[in-house]
Each structure stands twice: as C-alpha cells, then as structure tokens.
Amino acid sequence: MRYPVVIEPGTDATAWGVVVPDLPGCFSAGDTLEEALIQAEDAITGWIEAAIDGGQAIPSPTHIEELRAAHPEFEGWTWALVKVDPAMLDDTLERVNISLPRRVLHRLDARAKRTGETRSGFIARMAIEGRDHTAPA
C-alpha cells in the first residue's frame, strides 16, 4: 500500500517537510529529501500503529489527484508516494517459536500470571506498551 505525501522543499537553512494528508497530524522532516522520505515512512508506521492500538480506523490512501484538488494550500509542493507494508495492519494470530533461557521463561510466566494474562497476551502487551530499550532515553 502507498500513502500520498506532499513535500515542502528544504533550503540551506530549513529542513525538507513532509505531510501525509490522509493521516491527520502525520508529518516528518529531514535535512535531505531522502532523509525526509525515510522519516515519513517511520511517521506513517508510528501513526498507524498508534491508531490500531487505540482502536481507531485506518484511512485508506486517497489518490494524489483527489488530494491535490482538496488541498490548495500545498500548491507548489511536490507529491510522492510512500510505501507501507500492509502486514502491519494484519491482526491475524500467528504461532511463533522462540527460545528463552528457563530462568527468563520462569520470570515471564510469573509476571503474566500476576497480571492475569497468558504468556502470549503478556508478551503482546509488553511489545505494544513497553518502552523501546534500544532508543535513547
């Protein structure tokens, strides 16, 4: 699936800006056009994940020509498409096989039991709500 984006050109003093008209409040920026588009992919993914987690509907992409006609404020900006992996919208359950040390599995099961969840439910909730330990604090 591809979402249309509109790009405001950057200068030596300003970043390139990217707006995703189909996803209210979804935007990104980058020092180069390439960086701005990569950031737009991340912004779209984050927007969709937050909407799904919040139980909101995900708008389908609109054709660029429709958006161009509906948004005269973007006159002179460049339109493009950003690809989004449709698998991120798929809530089909999938069985996975993981390997964990027994001590870690014991802790995981104990924490799941304390919260009244199954192991799978606990892992899923932690993945959705948990802090990304790879990102800077």
HULIN-V154513 format. One line per field, one symbol per residue. ss: DSSP state (h for helix, s for strand, l for the rest). A space follows every 10 residues. Layout:
# HULIN-V154513
ss: ???
This chain:
# HULIN-V154513
ss: lsssssssll lllllssssl llllllssss llhhhhhhhh hhhhhhhhhh hhhlllllll lllhhhhhhh lhhhlllsss sssllhhhhl llllllllll lhhhhhhhhh hhhhllllhh hhhhhhhhhl lllllll
